[in-house]
Every structure is written in C-alpha cells, then in structure tokens.
C-alpha cells in the first residue's frame, strides 16, 4: 500500500540554465557577505603589539626594551606611548624590526651570495575542512614574527589563501596575476613578476583566481603532445630564482591531487599535512599517500627517482579534547600510521579560530580578543611553537644562517 506523501510535489529538475541562475545569485550573495565581513575597508589591517609582547618575542624584559627604545642614538622604533606612560604600542613592521635587531633569533635566514636558499614548504591534504589554508597562513605569519621573509603561493583556484592575504580574487585579480602565465610560457613569464605585497609586513603572495583551474586542462594537453614533458617540474624550476629572495616559500595546495598540487609537492623541500583527528579525515590521508605513490612512478621514469623531502610533518589540528571526543582513538591511529612524522604539537579547537574565519582572519591577526587573552594564547602558542620548531630545524641544519651562532 502506497502512502501518499504529506509534502507537496515539486519539480526537482535542474537544468544548466538553473545552474546559471543559481551561480549569479550566489555571486551577488557572496559579494554582499564580503562587504559585511570586511566593512568598512576591504583591505585587512595587521595587528599591533604591546611593549610586553614585543619584549617577550625579543627575549628581554620590558625595562630593557624601554631603555633600548629611549636611549640616545637608538635606531630602534620607539613605538607609541599610551596615556598611562608605561605601555608602548608597536606596529607589526616595528615589531619585526625589534625581533630582527634585538632577539636571539637569527637576524636573517638568507645566506650571502646565494650560498644558501630559502626553503619551499607545501601544505597539503585531500580533505576539505582540514585547516590547510589557515595553517599555511598561520605558519607564514609565525615565521615572519621570527624575523623571516616569507612568500605564500596560492595553488588553489578557490583562492582562500589569497583572500586571507586581503585580496578579493574575483574583483581585484585576473589570471595574469596568478601562476597561469608562467605555466603557459615559463621562459617568457617569470613568477617574480606576479608577486604582490600583502597587508602583513614580511609576507608577499602569488595569488590565485578561479581561472587558475585552466592549468588542469593545459598541463595534461602538453603531456599528450610532448612525450618527455616533465609536467611535475614547472613550478620547481619557476621557484628557483625566488628562493634567493625569501627565507620560506609556503604553498597552499588544492584539496586534491591535481596537476598544480603535484607540481607543488615536487617543488617542495618539506611537506606539512594538517589533519583533523576524525576517522574520515584519517582515512582520506591514507588515500592521499596511496595516490601520490601511484603517481610517483612517472616521476621516477622521468629522472626524479631521487626526489626527497627534508621532512614530512603531520600536524593534528582543530583537536577537540572534550570527554565525548574520539580524538584519543584517532590520535592512536595517526601515531601508528605516521610514527615520527606525527608532530608533538597539536592545535586545539577554539572559538577564536571560528570567529576569525568569519572575519577572514587568523589567530595572529587578532590584537585583543573579547574572550580573553588566555584563550587567545591557548590557540596561538602551539602555532608559535610549531613555527619555532620548523625554523630551528632549518637553522640547525645549516640551510638558514644563524648570525648569532
């Protein structure tokens, strides 16, 4: 016996014209949302830092900072004295100058005369929602707060990293501002020509745009035309000149094993995989390595059998340590699967990150948070520790010069 539905019948057919209409409405909707999120100015602004924060980052006490800032002949930024006369505020640019000139962190990671090269780090994961893009930006910001000069490269046509850098991809950029010209004609179009400054001192960006997806058609077409076309080395060759200008080049890849992702991985010296400790995310990470291994046969046949990463780091992110969470179980799986690849640092789930995501911001963008500085520090400190580990790994290996050594 058929039971008649209580819901009214409707035509659920979806035509291409329907999709076209939906697309137009969504573009208008997102544009309105961006206006609300980024009002009154569509450009982002960097945070400011108190004298206490700057002193801590420099490894000195506040009294020492005050002395250095006010002594006669000092070339250090004095900051802006607050009304109480005891606290100074510093801009991001001023803070980085203090770190570079005063802290025990090496003043410059670049080796003179090109004897050493900046390192390329790929942030990669198949699974959407793995905090990949925010991790890429946070690592860039964290390294910049160690005095480093960083280039972030958006390899994802969704252009989320580009927007975190304060650039509205669909309105402010076109395909000529991306990697595409270099992919079409590497000899004529250099990657350094599309580098843009960001709102964050010490971080530049090669942005993305939805048209970047054209690379996924162009590259395989060249593979079919040219028998010996090394499709996986386009970006590796393109990044070579940029290594001399930056301490770190950080690649944010798409959540798929696309041709651009493959290029990013083959160009990278190291790989970081943010992983949310949930069962589906873990299984997806296993699929990533299976597919990458299958693809590796092409690289070996093409003469790249000696490709290696300085390290692969699995970084547990958005970790929910509540009693009802399955984190402890999945963490065990991750440790069993990846062993020493699993980072000791874990980034906890936090409402700070959720609030930041709404405002197209990261935890490093926040100067003060209504939820309290302790809550802000709880999410920021693991990321700072991770950046310190990463930076010290390369300084310790001699790739980056420690001028205090």
For each residue, the residues with C-beta under 8 A, 3 or more apart:
1:
2:
3:
4:
5: 9
6:
7:
8:
9: 5
10:
11:
12:
13: 18
14: 18 19
15: 18 19
16: 19 20
17: 20 21
18: 13 14 15 21 22
19: 14 15 16 22 23
20: 16 17 23 24
21: 17 18 24 25
22: 18 19 25 26
23: 19 20 26 27
24: 20 21 27 28
25: 21 22 28 29
26: 22 23 29 30
27: 23 24 30 31 170
28: 24 25 31 32
29: 25 26 32 33
30: 26 27 33 34
31: 27 28 34 35 171
32: 28 29 35 36
33: 29 30 36 37
34: 30 31 37 38 42 168
35: 31 32 38 39 42
36: 32 33 39
37: 33 34 358 359 360
38: 34 35 41 42 43 44 359 360
39: 35 36
40:
41: 38 45
42: 34 35 38 166 168
43: 38 166 199
44: 38 165 166 199 360 361 365
45: 41 199
46: 91 92 93 199 200 201 365
47: 92 364 365 366 367
48: 89 90 91 92 367
49: 53 54 57 89 90 91 92 95 367
50: 53 54 87 88 89 90
51: 54 55 62 65 66 69 79 87 88 89 90
52: 55 56 62 87
53: 49 50 56 57 95
54: 49 50 51 57 58 65 79 90 95 98
55: 51 52 58 60 61 62 64 65
56: 52 53 59
57: 49 53 54 95 98 99 103 145
58: 54 55 65 98 99 102 103
59: 56 103 104
60: 55 64 65 68 102
61: 55 64 65
62: 51 52 55 65 66
63: 66 67
64: 55 60 61 67 68
65: 51 54 55 58 60 61 62 68 69 88 98
66: 51 62 63 69 70 88
67: 63 64 70 71
68: 60 64 65 71 74 76 102
69: 51 65 66 74 76 77 78 79 88
70: 66 67 74 78
71: 67 68 74
72:
73:
74: 68 69 70 71 78
75: 101
76: 68 69 97 98 101 102
77: 69 90 91 93 94 97 98
78: 69 70 74 81 88
79: 51 54 69 88 89 90 94
80: 88 89 90
81: 78 85 87 88
82: 85 86 87 88 89
83:
84: 87
85: 81 82
86: 82
87: 50 51 52 81 82 84
88: 50 51 65 66 69 78 79 80 81 82
89: 48 49 50 51 79 80 82
90: 48 49 50 51 54 77 79 80 94 95 98
91: 46 48 49 77 94 95
92: 46 47 48 49 95 96 200 201 202
93: 46 77 96 97 201
94: 77 79 90 91 97 98
95: 49 53 54 57 90 91 92 98 99 145
96: 92 93 99 100 144 145 147 201 202
97: 76 77 93 94 100 101
98: 54 57 58 65 76 77 90 94 95 101 102 103
99: 57 58 95 96 102 103 105 145 146 147
100: 96 97 103 107 108 147
101: 75 76 97 98 107
102: 58 60 68 76 98 99
103: 57 58 59 98 99 100 147
104: 59 404
105: 99 146 147 391
106: 109 147 395 400 401 402 403 404 405
107: 100 101 147 403 404
108: 100 147 247 401 403
109: 106 118 147 148 149 247 248 391 394 395 400 401
110: 116 118 149 244 247 400 401
111: 114 115 116 117 400 401
112: 115 401
113:
114: 111 117 244
115: 111 112
116: 110 111 398 399 400 401
117: 111 114 243 244 399
118: 109 110 151 242 243 244 245 246 247 248 249
119: 243 247 248 249 269 270 310 394 399 400
120: 239 243 248 249 250 251 267 268 269 270
121: 139 248 249 250 251 268 269 270 271 272 390
122: 251 253 264 265 267 268 270 271 272
123: 132 133 135 136 139 250 251 252 253 271 272 273 274
124: 132 251 253 261 264 265 271 272 273 288
125: 130 132 255 273 274 275 284 285 288
126: 255 256 257 284 285 287 288
127: 130 255 276 280 281 284 285
128: 255
129: 276
130: 125 127 255 274 275 276 281 317
131: 134 135 274 276 317 318 347 353
132: 123 124 125 135 136 252 253 255 274
133: 123 136 137 156 160 161 164 252
134: 131 137 138 164 353 356 357 362
135: 123 131 132 138 139 272 274 315 317 347
136: 123 132 133 139 140 152 161 250 251 252
137: 133 134 140 141 152 161 164 165 252 362 364
138: 134 135 141 142 362 363 364 383
139: 121 123 135 136 142 143 250 272 383 386 387 390
140: 136 137 143 144 150 152 200 203 248 250
141: 137 138 144 145 200 203 362 364 365
142: 138 139 145 146 364 383 384 386 387
143: 139 140 146 148 150 247 248 387 390 391
144: 96 140 141 147 148 149 150 200 201 202 203
145: 57 95 96 99 141 142 364 384 387
146: 99 105 142 143 387 388 391
147: 96 99 100 103 105 106 107 108 109 144 202
148: 109 143 144 202 247 248 391
149: 109 110 144 202 204 245 246 247 248
150: 140 143 144 202 203 204 246 247 248 249 250
151: 118 195 203 204 205 206 242 245 246 248 249 250
152: 136 137 140 161 165 198 203 204 205 206 249 250 251 252
153: 179 205 206 249 250 251 252 264
154: 159 160 161 162 165 178 205 206 207 208 252
155: 179 208 212 251 252 253 254 260 261 263 264
156: 133 159 160 161 208 212 252 253 254 255 260
157: 208 209 210 211 212 213 254
158: 208 210 254
159: 154 156 162 163 169 170 173 207 208 209 210 212
160: 133 154 156 163 164 252
161: 133 136 137 152 154 156 164 165 205 208 252
162: 154 159 165 167 169 173 205 207 208 209
163: 159 160 166 167 168 169 360
164: 133 134 137 160 161 360 361 362
165: 44 137 152 154 161 162 198 199 200 203 205 207
166: 42 43 44 163 198 199
167: 162 163 172 173 196 198 205 207
168: 34 42 163 171 172 173
169: 159 162 163 172 173 207 208 209 210
170: 27 159 173 209 210
171: 31 168
172: 167 168 169
173: 159 162 167 168 169 170 177 178 207 209
174: 177 209 211
175: 178 180 181 209 211 212 214
176: 180 181 194
177: 173 174 194 196 207 209
178: 154 173 175 181 194 206 207 208 209 211 212
179: 153 155 182 183 191 194 206 208 212 215 235 238 260
180: 175 176 183 184 211 212 214 215
181: 175 176 178 184 185 188 189 193 194
182: 179 185 186 189 190 191 194 234 238
183: 179 180 186 215 218 219 234
184: 180 181 189 218
185: 181 182 188 189
186: 182 183 189 234 237 238
187:
188: 181 185
189: 181 182 184 185 186 193
190: 182 193 238 241
191: 179 182 194 195 206 235 238 239 241 242
192: 195 241 242 245
193: 181 189 190
194: 176 177 178 179 181 182 191 206 207
195: 151 191 192 204 205 206 242
196: 167 177 204 205 206 207
197: 204 205
198: 152 165 166 167 203 204 205
199: 43 44 45 46 165 166
200: 46 92 140 141 144 165 203
201: 46 92 93 96 144
202: 92 96 144 147 148 149 150
203: 140 141 144 150 151 152 165 198 200
204: 149 150 151 152 195 196 197 198 246
205: 151 152 153 154 161 162 165 167 195 196 197 198
206: 151 152 153 154 178 179 191 194 195 196
207: 154 159 162 165 167 169 173 177 178 194 196
208: 154 155 156 157 158 159 161 162 169 178 179 212
209: 157 159 162 169 170 173 174 175 177 178 212
210: 157 158 159 169 170 213
211: 157 174 175 178 180 214
212: 155 156 157 159 175 178 179 180 208 209 215 260
213: 157 210 216 217
214: 175 180 211 217 218
215: 179 180 183 212 218 219 259 260
216: 213 219 220 258 259 260
217: 213 214 220 221
218: 183 184 214 215 221 222
219: 183 215 216 222 223 231 234 259
220: 216 217 223 224 231 259
221: 217 218 224 225
222: 218 219 225 226 229 231
223: 219 220 226 229 231
224: 220 221
225: 221 222 229
226: 222 223 229
227:
228: 302
229: 222 223 225 226
230: 233 234 302 303 304
231: 219 220 222 223 234 259 262 263
232: 236 262 263 266 298 299 302 304
233: 230 236 237 263 266 267 304
234: 182 183 186 219 230 231 237 238 263
235: 179 191 238 239 260 263 264 266 267
236: 232 233 239 240 263 266 267
237: 186 233 234 240
238: 179 182 186 190 191 234 235 241 242
239: 120 191 235 236 242 243 249 267
240: 236 237 243
241: 190 191 192 238 244 245
242: 118 151 191 192 195 238 239 245 246 249
243: 117 118 119 120 239 240 246 249
244: 110 114 117 118 241
245: 118 149 151 192 241 242
246: 118 149 150 151 204 242 243 249
247: 108 109 110 118 119 143 148 149 150 400
248: 109 118 119 120 121 140 143 148 149 150 151
249: 118 119 120 121 150 151 152 153 239 242 243 246
250: 120 121 123 136 139 140 150 151 152 153
251: 120 121 122 123 124 136 152 153 155 264 267 268
252: 123 132 133 136 137 152 153 154 155 156 160 161
253: 122 123 124 132 155 156 258 260 261 264 265
254: 155 156 157 158 258 260 261
255: 125 126 127 128 130 132 156
256: 126 261
257: 126 261 262 288 291 292 295
258: 216 253 254 261 262
259: 215 216 219 220 231 262 263
260: 155 156 179 212 215 216 235 253 254 263 264
261: 124 155 253 254 256 257 258 264 265
262: 231 232 257 258 259 265 266 295
263: 155 231 232 233 234 235 236 259 260 266 267
264: 122 124 153 155 235 251 253 260 261 267 268
265: 122 124 253 261 262 268 271 292
266: 232 233 235 236 262 263 299 304 307
267: 120 122 233 235 236 239 251 263 264
268: 120 121 122 251 264 265 271 309
269: 119 120 121 309 310
270: 119 120 121 122 309 310 311 312 313
271: 121 122 123 124 265 268 309 311 312 313
272: 121 122 123 124 135 139 312 313 315
273: 123 124 125 285 288 312 313 314 315
274: 123 125 130 131 132 135 315 317 347
275: 125 130 281 282 285 314 315 316 317 334
276: 127 129 130 131 281 316 317 318 319
277: 281 282 316 319 326 327 330 331 334
278: 281 282 326 330
279: 282 283 326 330
280: 127 283 284
281: 127 130 275 276 277 278 284 285 330
282: 275 277 278 279 285 286 330 333 334 337
283: 279 280 286 287
284: 125 126 127 280 281 287 288
285: 125 126 127 273 275 281 282 288 289 314 337
286: 282 283 289 290 337
287: 126 283 284 290 291
288: 124 125 126 257 273 284 285 291 292
289: 285 286 292 293
290: 286 287 293 294
291: 257 287 288 294 295
292: 257 265 288 289 295 296
293: 289 290 296
294: 290 291 297
295: 257 262 291 292 298 299
296: 292 293 299 300 307
297: 294 300 301
298: 232 295 301 302
299: 232 266 295 296 302 304 305 307
300: 296 297 304 305
301: 297 298
302: 228 230 232 298 299
303: 230
304: 230 232 233 266 299 300 307
305: 299 300
306:
307: 266 296 299 304
308:
309: 268 269 270 271 312
310: 119 269 270 393 394 397
311: 270 271 341 393
312: 270 271 272 273 309 341
313: 270 271 272 273 341 343 390
314: 273 275 285 334 338 341 342 343
315: 135 272 273 274 275 343 345 346 347 386
316: 275 276 277 319 331 334 342 343 346 347
317: 130 131 135 274 275 276 346 347
318: 131 276 347 348 349 353
319: 276 277 316 327 346 347 348 349
320: 325 327 348 349
321: 325 327 348
322: 325
323:
324:
325: 320 321 322 328
326: 277 278 279 329 330
327: 277 319 320 321 330 331
328: 325 331 332
329: 326 332 333
330: 277 278 279 281 282 326 327 333 334
331: 277 316 327 328 334 335
332: 328 329 335 336
333: 282 329 330 336 337
334: 275 277 282 314 316 330 331 337 338 342
335: 331 332 338 339 342
336: 332 333 339
337: 282 285 286 333 334
338: 314 334 335 341 342
339: 335 336 342
340:
341: 311 312 313 314 338
342: 314 316 334 335 338 339
343: 313 314 315 316 346 386 389
344:
345: 315 382 385 386 389
346: 315 316 317 319 343 382
347: 131 135 274 315 316 317 318 319 379 382 383 386
348: 318 319 320 321 378 379 382
349: 318 319 320 353
350: 353 354 363 375 378 379
351: 354 355 371 375
352: 355 356 363 366 369 371 375 376 379
353: 131 134 318 349 350 356 357 362 363 379
354: 350 351 357 358
355: 351 352 358 359 369
356: 134 352 353 359 361 362 363 365 366
357: 134 353 354 360 361
358: 37 354 355
359: 37 38 355 356
360: 37 38 44 163 164 357
361: 44 164 356 357 365 366
362: 134 137 138 141 164 353 356 365
363: 138 350 352 353 356 366 376 379 380 383
364: 47 137 138 141 142 145 380 383
365: 44 46 47 141 356 361 362
366: 47 352 356 361 363 369 376
367: 47 48 49
368: 373 376
369: 352 355 366 372 373 375 376
370:
371: 351 352 375 376
372: 369 375 376
373: 368 369 376 377
374: 377 378
375: 350 351 352 369 371 372 378 379
376: 352 363 366 368 369 371 372 373 379 380
377: 373 374 380 381
378: 348 350 374 375 381
379: 347 348 350 352 353 363 375 376 382 383
380: 363 364 376 377 383 384
381: 377 378 384 385
382: 345 346 347 348 379 385 386
383: 138 139 142 347 363 364 379 380 386 387
384: 142 145 380 381 387 388
385: 345 381 382 388 389
386: 139 142 315 343 345 347 382 383 389 390
387: 139 142 143 145 146 383 384 390 391
388: 146 384 385 391 392
389: 343 345 385 386 392 393
390: 121 139 143 313 386 387 393 394
391: 105 109 143 146 148 387 388 394 395 400
392: 388 389 395 396
393: 310 311 389 390 396 397
394: 109 119 310 390 391 397 399 400
395: 106 109 391 392 398 399 400 401 402
396: 392 393
397: 310 393 394 400
398: 116 395 401
399: 116 117 119 394 395
400: 106 109 110 111 116 119 247 391 394 395 397
401: 106 108 109 110 111 112 116 395 398
402: 106 395 405
403: 106 107 108
404: 104 106 107
405: 106 402
